[in-house]
Amino acid sequence: MRRVLLIMTVTMEAMAMHGGTPDLRRVIEHVREAVQPDRAMGVMGEIYASDRWFTFPTFERTDEYLRAKMTEAGLADVELVHAPADGVTQVGFWTMPLAWDAESARLEILDDSVPAAERVLADYKQIPASLGMWSGPTPPEGVVAEIVHVKTGEAGRVDLRGKIALTDENAWQIKWKLVKDGAIGAINAFTESPSLEDGRQWVNGWGDNGWAFTKQSTPLLLFSITPRQTALLCRLLAHGPVRVKATVATRYYEGTYPYVTGAIRGTGSEEVLVLGHASEQGAQDNATGVAAILEALHALNQLIESGALPRPKRSMRALSMGEVYGSMHYVAHNPDRIRRTVAAICVDTPAAAYELAGTEFSFYMNPHIAKDFTDALILKIAADYFPTVKRPWHEKPFMTGTDTYLAEPMVGVPTAWGYSGSGVETHHNSEDTPDRADARSLRDITIVTAAFLYYVANAGEPEAKWLAGLSESRAYEQVLKAAAPFLDSGEHTAQRLEQAREALEYAQDRETQSILSVMRLVPEDRRNHLRLELQTAIDRLGVFTQSQFARIRAAFGGIDPAERPAPDWPAQTVVKRKRFGTIPLDDLPHDQWEGQPSGAWAAVPTLALYWCDGHRTLAEVERLTKLELGPTDLDFAAYFRFLRKHGYVDFVEGE
């Protein structure tokens, strides 16, 4: 990866101050020798064979298998946990799904003019993804209904009473509108991968107000068809009404959403966490991620037991669970363990083919509120390892939507995330099959993950100093990155210069936090001593930041910056958060959302919420969010007043 070139004398001084480089490469080489890609591929295949059916009983079967594999790999304290799947219980503000099972499902065109082989649009027993997750049942004899094509933007304005909607948009994202229109079900024609003419989008959400189906949700039918089948239906609809027969045997029930965890014990009480979501239908997403986790810990345990690597200071814990729902339950029910967890890495969709463009690895950073040494560390491991296999890789900013929310302050576990594209896009598609996974990619992410886990798990004061040096070097890059838009700007005004000063101050503040984050790796009685040592690096960063502002000011002709504009918010308005995690609004009927975004996925409301610490004013929260993300259309005042109105947050007077 192309990195910004830094002033070498500054970098070398920083590295020298922190005691030189511990032998990270030796850890990587040990792991590389111990990892067995074929073993990991075998585990991936077994997970896929079970999870591809995506029912709660098969999730249980998968986790029974994973519990056995963790025990076989030598992990201790292996536990299969049964979180509630009752459609009512909340963790954070996320409502746990209602359990669901499927026996069979079939959708057939009732038109003798269509060749018999083409009439069957969906058969769950043949292609599980042809049935959407949480689809409602039919009577045993099935139902016959007419299809209505609901084009993009039309949902919510069509009479669908007693009919099935053929949706151009992802059906679960417009489900509340289909309920409003009176549909008995949907045939999802949306796909992220239109080039896969025989692939079906896996529709894994069917809640009326959000992702998962809860007790408030409406049990509509849900199927998913291929681009080729969509073209057939459109041709038929062009000549007149089309009727189909749906026969679906599914059931909702109050059950459990299982997950499994186990650890390689360290010599102390702290932990490092590696987590990946199971309970998904795909091989890439995410049987490969879970397989990589197991292989990383299997290899590390062998190295520790053989004496090749010493037993680390911290335990290394694996967590395989349903995405977000499982990890949130784990966080909520293990508060003491979470307090003792110093870092985490998330492994998601990591094993695409080497030879396809767009399959290089991406490493996602922590959100700015949680700037941390783990950002610099995962990039250092990637920079050391990937050239040895001639594999490109990228650094990416924080992205919402998976289990990396653990970095948010109310949880407080900085989390790196390794991901690879799939070249041919198979995300949530029936074409996400084991033959598309590459053992070399699985090997690569396993090695990187294992090296990250072990290095953090065994880090003491010498390693903390070295990691501070890595973070300092990265800090200069980030300051240069913050300065670049202003040096390249043709707008040389006092207001623009003030924006430059603000951006540089922000970068310095965030990178100072990253350097100081290493203090949690040393015992409390050594932290003040280490803090004094790190002050030299912090002072250097301050001098460097000021030099960049001087460059910008000179480019602007030596003018003075304007005064910073006054905020729109009342000076003392402060948000008090009530629960950890994001706010998906899944317990609030859609017609009460007032046009506000769900916090389940949207970056701006998510990161704004993370900046709310009970002390920052909302004016400061808005300012920091925009410094992190850039300009946004979100009306912060309206959004947070909406959250307060519905009881998700409180407003308090600032201190």
Secondary structure by P-SEA (a helix, b strand, c coil): ccccccaaaaaaaaaaaaccccaaaaaaaaaaaaccaaaaaaaaaaaaaccccccaaaaaaaaaaaaaaaaaaccccccccccccccccccccbbbbcbbbbcbbbbbbccccccccccccccccccccccccbbbbccccbbbbbbbbbccccccccccccbbbbcccccccaaaaaaaacccccccccccccccccccccccccccccccccccccbbbbbbbcaaaaaaaaaaaaacbbbbbbbbbbbcccccbbbbbbbcccccccbbbbbbbcccccccccaaaaaaaaaaaaaaaaaaaacccccccbbbbbbbcccaaaaaaaaaacaaaaaacccbbbbcccccccccccccbbbbbcccccccaaaaaaaaaaaaccccccccccccccccccccccccccccbbbbbbbbbcccccccccccccccccaaaaaaaaaaaaaaaaaaaaccaaaaaaaaaaaaaaaaaaaaaaaccccccccccaaaaaaaaaaaaaaaaaaaaaaacccccccccaaaaaaaaaaaaaaaaaaaaaaaaaaaaaaaccccccccccccccccbbbbbcccccccccccccccccccccccccaaaaaaaaaccccccaaaaaaaaaaaccccccaaaaaaaaaaaaccbbbbbcc
